[in-house]
Amino acid sequence: MKILFLISEVEDIVKTGGLADVGKALPLALSELGHDVKIILPYYQAAEQAFALSNCIAQQIIFVNGRSYAFDVKSINFNGIEVYFVDYPEYFAHEALYAIDSKVSNAEKFTFFSLAALKSAEAIGFKADILHTNDWHTSMACYFAKHSPLSYEFFAQTKSVLTIHNAAFQGVDKLSNVPSVDQVAPGMYIENGHLNMLKTGLLYADKICPVSPTYAQEISTPLGSHGIDDVIRQRISAVEGVLNGCDYEQWDPATDEYIAAHFSVDDMRGKAACKRDLQKTFKLKVSAKTPVLGMVCRTTLQKGFGYLMPVLESILKHDVQIALVGTGQQDITQQLHAIANAHPNKFVFIEDFKPDYAHKVEAGADFFLMPSEFEPCGLNQMYSLAYGTIPIVRGIGGLKDTITDVDSADGTGFIFYDPSPEALLSVVRKALLLRLEDKKRFAQIITNGMRKKFTWNRAAKEYEAIYKHL
């Protein structure tokens, strides 16, 4: 099949978060299955600095809403896949990918990009069987492929898929701030004069794929949907969750370049060296006996800090060390620094993000905390399993779909469900007690987790089945 993959970032080209991991891994896995995949993304300043490319086709011009947009299209061969860039400097030649400035809103930038990407595909003659869009950034392409007079004829036989990575972000703005759409065009999701890009895409995508089966259920409810449940319930027959994969080439303790020693499920000796290295790096007392809890994430309420902060000092009363790496909300980071200063021998908070820190925590910790308020899929729990670091998670979204509670014979982690600090404290104490009192069971849980694999090949085959059905 011919698959046109629209996404706002791709790892090794431009990246701000986990979306970029998908932007690289899924197209590669689909290509390995034999499909003809082409990726289109904006030509950001970071991409321009890394890849000084020339135009691959003649300049394109879009006329819409009484305005003309002239843009260039550039291309690069990326791991065997053609990646095309929409080069419109006024919108994309900036240091920040999503910064909101006084001139152009994010909604306008990415609505234009969705239309320009479709026009670029037509210009290169790529008549896709499947249009695969991702999150609000590219969701408007599902609408344009069916409604825009600039594109609907070329895409008349194309079926569209919209993957929801995080429904909390929907691309909402005043319609008057989005001149790249016809202001009187029918069918867009407009409420109180505001365009909702994600909901518009959800209305017209032929298939809607949240990034885990449990998240697919959650977004159909008022409590778990961030307000998109009205559209999801309307389109419920088109919804099918597909769990993301994990890049085991990048996250493999047997080959990881960032960690102090290599190890595997069949030879765990290097794990102890990684723990010592983590303790030294974070200036904690080197102790094999003391359990280390790791956490690498954005310091936001989504990641469970509303549950963690009220009980963090209670956890620190135990014989435990905590290594936390992340950036985010200033009110949370200030509290974390204060607690770290009060407990310098037990708790270290590094307000930064570097790949080596993330790998050292995953490899060296005994437990990994993910007490998320919501988690569409999550990747760190998959990394933790691969590194023999037992996850402690809240049973929601992709965390529920990837972790089996230790109460089962094939358990891989500790799960709590109640959204409360007390429930988190209770499950942490349960984890610490099991490690202390049942070393055989603890080792078995580690082995169970390390033998689990969530590959992109599996995810790609699930998408392939969806494409074929469409």
N, C-alpha and C positions, 0 to 999 in steps of 0.2 A: 504493500500500500504506500501511497504518497502521503506523508504526514507533515503538515506545516505547524511548527511548534513556536508559539509566541510566549515570551516570558520577559520579565524586566531585568533579570541578571543571571549570569552564568559563571560558575566557579572557574577560575584561571583566566577569566576575561574581566569581569567586574563582579564584586560581591560585597553585600552588607550583612547577609544573614543566611539562614538555612535554605531559603528559596533558591539561591544560586547553586546549592548542592544538587537539587532536583533538576535545575536547568542544564546541568552537565550530565548527571548520571542517567536520567531517564532517556533522553535522546540517544545516548550511546548504547544503552541496553536495547532500545528499539531497533537501532541500526544493526546491532549484532544479530537480531532475529531476522534480518534480511529486508527491512523496510527502508524506503527512501525518505530520510528525515532531513528537513531544512529548518534551521532556527533563525528567527528574526528578533533582534533586540535594538534598543536605542544606541546611538553612537555617543556614549558619554565621554566626558573629558578623560576619565581614567582609561577607557578603552582606546581613545585616540592616542594617549601617551604610550600605551603598551603596543598598539598596532597602528602605525601610520600607514593607512591604506589608501589606495586610489579607487576612484569610482569604477563600478563594474558594469553599469548601464548608463544610459543618458539620464539627465536630470528629469525628475518627475514633478508634475505640478497637479495639485488638487485644488479645485474650486468648490467652495462650500460656504453657504451663508453669506454670500457677497464678498468673500475674501479668498485670496489665492495663497497657497502654500507651496513654495518650490523647495524640494529637498533632494539630496543625493542618496545613492544607495551604494554601499561598499560591501566587500565580502572577504572572508578568510576561510581556509580549510582548517578545521579544528578537530583533530583526532579522527579525520576521515569524514567529517560532516561539514557541509557548507553552512557557514553562519553569515547572515546578512545583517547590515546595520542601517538603520534609518538615520541619516545625518541631517539634522535640523538644528544648527548651533544655538539659535535663540532659545530653544527649549532644553537641550541636552548637554551643551558644552559647558558644564559647570562641575565644580568639585563634588557637590552633594547630589546624590541621585534623586532624592525625594524632597529636597528643601522647598519650602513654600516661601515665595518672595512676593513682593507687591505687584509685580508685573504679570506673572503667569501662574495659575494654580496648578497643583498636581493633577487635578481632574482634567484640565485642558491639555496638559502635556501628554497624558496617557490616552485620552480619548483620540487626540490627533495621532498618536503612535499606532493605535489599533487600526485606524483607517489607513494610515500610510503603509503599515505592514501588509495589509491586504492588497493595496495598490502595487506594492513592491513585488509581491508574489505573482500578480498578473503580469507585471512588466518583464519578469524573468521567465514567464511562461510555465510556472509551476502550478498546475491545476490539481490541488490537493484532494485526496479522498477524505482526509480527516484534518480539521482545524482544531488543534489542541491549545487552549488558552489557560492561563494560570492567574488566579486571584483577580482583584479589581483592576490591576494595571492593564490587563489585556482583555477583560471580560466584554468590553463594548464591541470587540471584533465579532462576537456571536450575534449581536444585533445588526451590525453593519453588513455581515455576510448575507443576511436575509432582507435587509431594508434599504441600504444605501444604493441609490442609482449608480454610484461610482463603482460598485463591486458585486451586486447581487447576481448579475447575469453570469459572471465568471465563476462564482461560487454556488451556482444553482444546484449542483449535484454533490456539494461538499457537506459532510456531517460534522457537527461541532461538539467538542468536549470541553467542559470548564472544570478544572480542578480547584477545589477550595482548600487553600493551605491555612488560612486564618480568617474566619468570617467577621472578626472584630473590626477589620479594616475594610471599608466598603467604597471608598472614593466618592464621597458625598460633597457636592458644592452647588452653589446657585447656578441654575441653567445659564443665566446671563454671563457667567464667568467661563463658559465652555463654548466659544464661538466655532469650534470645529465640528459641531453638530448643527443640523438644521433646527432652528429654535421652534419650529412648528411641526416637526416630523412626528408622526404618531407612534405609539407603542413603547416609548421609553418609560422607565419607572421614575416618575416625577411626583414629588410630594412637597407641598408648600413652596413651589417654585424651585425646588432643589432636585438635581439629577442624582440618582443613586446608581453608580456604574455597576457595582456587583449585582444588585437586584435586576438591573436591566439585562445583564448577561445571563442570569439564571432563568429569566423568562424565555430566552431564545436558544439556549444551548440544548442540543439534542440529548446530551448526557451530562449529568452533574456528578462529579466524583470528589467528595470530601476525602481527606488523606488518611482516614482509618474508618473501619466499619462502625465503631462506637461513636465517633464524631458525627458520622452520617445520621445516626439516631438522635444525637444530642441537638443538632441544629434544626430538627423538626419540632422542637419544644420551645416555648417562650423562655424558659430558664436558661437554656444552653445555646441559643441561636444568635445572640447579639442583635436580635430584631429582624432576622431574615426568615423566621419561621412561617410568615404568611405566604411568601413566595415558595419556600421549600414544600409546604403542605400542598400548594397548588400544583407543584411539579413532582410530587413524591414518587411517581412511577418512573421518573427519569433519574432518580438518585441511587447511586451505588458507591459505597466506600471502597477505596483501594489503598491499602497500607503502603506507605513509602518504604523504600529499601534503605540499606546502609552500605556505604562505600568501604568494604572490607580491605581494599588495597591501601587506603589511607589510614584505616583504623584496624591495625593488626599487631598485637603485641609481639609477634614473632619477627617483625621486620621494622617496627616503628623507629624512625630516626631520632625522635625527640626524647626517648626514655632511656634510663640508665642501664637496663639489662633487658634482654629479650626472653620471652617465655611463651608457653602454649599450654593447652589443656593436658597434654601428655608430659610436660616438663615445666612445673610451676616454680622452679628454684629462682628464677629471675624476678618474680613478683616481690620477694622480700627486699631485694636490692632497690627496686623501684620505690618501695615504701620508704626506705632509708633516704633515698635521693629526694623524695617529696618533702620529708621532714626537714632535711638540711636546707633545701631550696627555700622553704617557707619559714625557716628559723624556728622550727618546733623541736622539742627534745626528741632525739632519736631513740625510739622504743618500739620493739616488735610487739610487745605486749599490749600497748595502748592502741585501741581502735581509732582509725582516722575516718571521719566523715567528710566527703568531698562534695563540692557544689560548684558548677560552672554554668552561669546563665545570666540573662539580663536581670537586674535587680528591680523587678516590677511586681505588682500585685498578681499578675497572671502567673508568675512563677512560684507563687505560694508564700510570699513574704508576709502576707497578712496572717498566715497560720504560723510561720516560723518566728517572727520577731517577738511575740508575746511569751514564747517558751524557750527562746534561745539560751537564756541564762540558766534555765532549769536543766537543759541538756548539758550545759557546761559544768554542772555540779557533779556529773558522773566522771569516771576516769576515761576521758575522751579528748581527741583533738579534732578541730574542724578547720579545713582549708577551703576558703570560698573565693572564687574569682568571678568578677562581673562588673558591669557598668549599667547605669539606669537612673531611676528616680533619686533625686538628690536627698529627699527626706529619708529614704531607706538607707542610702549609702552613708549618710551622716550618723545614723543610729549604729550601723555596722562598724564604722570606725571607732565610735565611742565604746562599744562592747569589746572590740579587739584591743583597745588601749587598756581596758579594765582587766582583760584576761590574756596578756601577751604570750603566756606559755601554753595556752590551750586553743586560742582562736586567732587565725590570721585571715584578714580580708585584703585582697589585692584588687584595687579599683582600676582594672585594666583588662584588656583581652589580648592575649598572645597565644598562638597555636601551641607553643611548647608548654605553657602553663596548663592548657586544657588536657594535653596528652599526659603530662606528669600526674595530674590529679586523677585522671581515669585509670592510669596504670598503678599508682601508688596507694590509693585509698582502699579501705576495707568495705566501705559503703558509699553509695552515691545518692544524695537527696534530690528528689524531684516532687515536692509537695504541691503541684500546680493547681491553681484555681480552675484553669482549663488548659488542655493540651491537645490540639488537633491530631498530631502524630507524635512528635518528639523524636529526637535522635540520640540524645545523651544516654538514655536508658539502654539503647541498643549497643552503644559504645561500651557502656559499663559491663554488660553481659560478656562482651568479647574479651574484656580485660580482667575478668574474674573479680569484678567489683560489684557487690550485691546492691541492686537498686532498692531504695525505699521510696515508694511512689503513692500518689493518690489515684484511686481507681476510676479514672476518667479518660475519655478519648483514646488516643493511641497508646497511652500507658497501660490501660486495661487490656488492650489487644496484644501487647507484647510481653507483659510480665504475668507469670503465674504465681499465685501466692504460695508461701512456704508451707502452708497447711496441707497442700497437695504433695503427693509423692514426687511429682516432677516439678516442684516449685523452683522458681528462679529469683524471687524477690519478695519484699514485704509490702503489702498493700493496705492502705487505710481509705475509707470512703467518706466519713463524716467531714464536712468542710469546717473544721474547728481546730484551734491550736492544741486542745486537749487530745484529740485523736492522733495528731502528729506526734506529740510527746509520748503517747502510749505505744505507738508502733516503733518509735526509735528505741524505747526501753526494751521492747520485745526483741528487737534485733540485737541489741547489746547483750542481753541475757542469753540468747541462743548461742552467740559466738563464744561466750564465756563457759557455758555449761555443756554444750553438745558439739564438740569440734568435728566429729564424724559427720553429723548432719550439715554443719556449716560448710564443710568441704564438698559435700554432695550437691548442695545448692549452687556453689561456685561452678562445679563441673556441669550441672544441668544448664546453667546460663551460657557457659562457653561453647557448648555444643549447639546452641540455638543459632540459627542464621536467618536473617531477613534480607534477602538479596534483591538487587534491582532487576535481576533476570526474572525473578518471580513476579515482581510488580509489573514489569514490561509485558509479561505473558497475560496478566490479568487485563491490562489495557488493550492488548492485542485482541483478546476475546471480545471486549466491548466494541472496539473498532469494527471487527468483523460483523458483529450483531447489527451495528448501525448500518 
